[in-house]
Amino acid sequence: MDALKVDGWWRHATRLLFAPRCTICRERGYMDVDLCSTCMEQLPWNSACCSRCGLPMAVAGECGDCLLHPTALTHTRAVFVYGFPLDRLVPRFKFHRDLAAGQLIAELMAGPLALAPRPDALVPVPLHPHRMRQRGYDQALELARPLAAALALPLRSDLLRRVRATAPQSELDAGQRQRNVARAFRVAPHAAMPDHVALVDDVMTTGATLQAAARVLLGAGVRRVDAWVCARVP
């Protein structure tokens, strides 16, 4: 067997042995992504939504609530609607230390976010230190890192601090969520503020956490705050 044939056989064997596997169902990955073609086809892209809060709509624009009550966020880019297979990936990433799922989510987000209004920096929504010690990692930071690298944007995890421990937002209704995150954030003292930042988080439900963080940043001198999130709950 000549050298070219050996090299070709080795390349083929390597592709078979180390081919990507679907993070959801373990079938063979599609086009070097850790999702199979079936799961890829079922991704719930949030293609038509409110530009201000990311709420899925029939036609892109601003929803009635945002027209009547403009929020602290100028623009929200929620890449997906929260549903299958995101409802499998996100909990594994957020609660079960599956950082590979987080890397996959960031890869899926990067393409659509490259088309969003470009901020001066990405700011991950921080965990409180107590929650950070429990979990061992900050899921928003783990999303923001690869996004910043893929889009060549500065990562400013030093700007925002969570200074008040709060109950999990998933356990609260809309009014309780707003009260829960009131005064939960502060900016770092003496930090130089960019003009335009994008807050990065995993899932947006009512937007109370992102709004609270945005108001603090605007009060500290940031001129525009957007939100970049993996998924929006309808």
C-alpha positions in Angstrom: 0.0 0.0 0.0 1.6 3.3 -1.1 1.9 6.4 1.2 -1.0 8.2 -0.4 -3.4 5.3 0.2 -2.2 4.9 3.8 -2.7 8.7 4.4 -6.2 8.6 2.9 -7.2 5.5 4.9 -5.9 7.2 8.1 -7.8 10.4 7.5 -11.0 8.4 6.8 -10.5 6.4 10.0 -9.8 9.5 12.1 -13.0 11.2 10.8 -15.0 8.1 11.8 -13.4 7.8 15.2 -13.6 11.4 16.1 -16.7 12.6 14.2 -18.9 14.9 16.2 -21.8 13.3 18.1 -25.2 14.9 18.7 -25.3 16.3 22.3 -29.0 15.5 22.4 -29.4 12.0 20.9 -25.8 10.8 20.3 -26.4 10.3 16.6 -23.6 11.4 14.3 -23.1 15.2 14.1 -24.0 17.3 11.1 -21.3 19.4 9.4 -18.8 19.3 12.3 -21.5 20.5 14.8 -22.4 18.4 17.9 -26.0 18.1 16.7 -27.4 15.6 14.3 -29.3 16.8 11.2 -32.6 15.9 12.7 -32.0 18.0 15.9 -30.5 20.7 13.8 -33.7 21.0 11.7 -35.8 21.3 14.9 -33.9 24.3 16.3 -36.5 26.9 17.1 -34.9 30.0 15.6 -36.5 33.2 16.8 -36.7 34.7 13.3 -39.6 37.2 13.9 -39.7 38.9 17.2 -39.9 42.2 19.1 -36.7 44.1 18.5 -36.8 45.5 22.0 -37.7 42.6 24.2 -37.2 39.6 21.9 -40.8 38.3 22.3 -41.7 36.0 19.3 -44.2 37.6 17.0 -45.8 36.9 13.6 -43.9 39.9 12.1 -40.7 41.5 13.4 -41.1 45.0 14.9 -41.9 46.2 18.4 -44.6 44.6 20.5 -47.4 46.6 22.0 -46.0 46.5 25.5 -42.7 47.9 24.4 -44.4 50.6 22.3 -46.4 51.8 25.3 -43.6 51.2 27.9 -40.1 51.4 26.4 -37.6 49.4 28.4 -34.1 50.1 29.4 -32.9 47.8 26.7 -32.5 49.3 23.2 -32.4 46.0 21.4 -32.7 42.4 22.3 -31.4 39.5 20.2 -32.8 36.3 21.4 -31.5 33.7 19.0 -34.0 31.0 19.8 -37.5 30.5 21.2 -37.2 28.3 24.3 -38.2 24.8 23.2 -36.8 21.6 21.9 -33.8 20.9 21.7 -32.8 24.1 23.7 -34.9 22.8 26.6 -32.6 19.8 26.8 -29.3 21.7 26.3 -29.8 24.8 28.5 -30.6 22.9 31.8 -27.6 20.6 31.3 -25.4 23.6 30.8 -26.9 25.7 33.5 -27.5 23.2 36.3 -25.4 20.1 35.5 -21.9 21.4 34.7 -22.2 20.4 31.0 -19.8 23.0 29.6 -19.8 21.2 26.3 -23.5 22.0 25.9 -22.6 25.6 26.7 -19.9 25.7 24.0 -22.4 24.3 21.5 -25.0 26.9 22.4 -22.4 29.7 22.0 -21.5 28.2 18.5 -25.1 28.3 17.5 -25.6 31.8 18.7 -22.5 33.3 17.1 -23.7 33.4 13.5 -27.0 35.3 14.1 -25.3 37.6 16.6 -22.7 38.7 14.1 -25.6 40.4 12.3 -26.9 42.2 15.4 -25.9 45.9 16.2 -22.3 45.7 17.2 -21.6 46.7 20.8 -18.3 48.1 22.2 -18.2 45.2 24.7 -20.0 42.1 26.0 -21.0 42.1 29.7 -22.1 38.7 31.1 -24.9 38.9 33.7 -23.1 37.9 36.8 -24.1 35.4 39.5 -24.0 36.3 43.2 -20.7 35.0 44.8 -22.7 32.6 46.9 -24.4 31.1 43.8 -21.1 31.0 42.0 -19.6 28.9 44.8 -22.5 26.5 44.7 -22.5 26.1 40.9 -18.7 26.4 40.4 -19.1 28.5 37.2 -21.0 31.4 35.8 -23.1 30.2 32.8 -23.4 33.7 31.3 -19.7 34.1 31.4 -19.2 30.7 29.8 -21.4 31.9 26.9 -19.9 35.3 26.7 -16.3 34.1 26.4 -16.6 32.1 23.2 -18.9 34.7 21.7 -16.4 37.5 22.4 -13.7 35.4 20.8 -15.8 34.4 17.7 -17.0 38.0 17.1 -13.7 39.8 18.1 -15.4 41.8 20.8 -14.0 42.9 24.2 -15.3 40.9 27.2 -16.0 43.1 30.2 -16.8 40.7 33.0 -15.4 43.3 35.4 -18.1 46.0 34.9 -21.1 44.5 36.7 -21.5 42.9 40.1 -24.3 41.0 41.7 -24.4 42.3 45.3 -27.6 40.9 46.6 -28.4 37.2 46.6 -31.8 36.5 45.0 -34.3 33.7 44.8 -34.2 31.7 41.5 -36.3 33.7 39.0 -37.9 30.5 37.6 -39.8 30.1 40.9 -41.5 33.6 40.8 -44.2 35.4 38.8 -43.6 38.5 36.8 -44.2 41.0 39.7 -42.1 39.0 42.1 -39.3 38.7 39.5 -39.0 42.5 39.3 -38.9 42.9 43.1 -36.5 40.0 43.4 -33.8 41.7 41.3 -34.3 45.3 42.5 -31.0 46.7 43.7 -29.3 43.3 42.9 -26.6 44.8 40.7 -23.9 47.5 41.0 -21.2 48.6 38.7 -17.6 48.1 39.7 -16.1 51.3 41.3 -13.9 53.4 39.0 -14.6 51.2 36.0 -14.4 52.9 32.6 -17.8 52.5 30.9 -18.1 51.8 27.2 -20.8 53.7 25.3 -22.6 50.6 24.0 -22.7 47.2 25.7 -24.6 43.9 25.1 -25.6 41.9 28.2 -25.2 38.2 27.7 -27.4 35.6 29.4 -28.9 32.2 28.7 -32.7 32.5 28.9 -35.0 35.5 29.0 -38.4 35.1 30.4 -39.9 38.4 31.6 -36.6 40.3 31.2 -36.6 41.5 34.8 -33.0 40.5 35.4 -31.7 42.1 32.2 -33.7 45.2 32.8 -32.3 45.6 36.3 -28.8 45.2 35.1 -29.4 47.6 32.1 -30.7 50.3 34.4 -27.6 50.1 36.6 -25.3 50.4 33.6 -27.2 53.3 32.1 -27.1 55.1 35.4 -23.3 54.6 35.4 -22.8 56.3 32.1 -23.4 53.6 29.4 -25.4 55.2 26.6 -26.9 52.0 25.1 -27.5 48.6 26.5 -28.7 45.6 24.4 -29.4 42.0 25.4 -27.9 39.0 23.7 -29.5 35.8 25.0 -29.7 32.2 23.8 -33.5 31.8 24.1 -36.7 33.8 24.8 -39.6 32.1 26.6 -42.8 33.0 24.7 
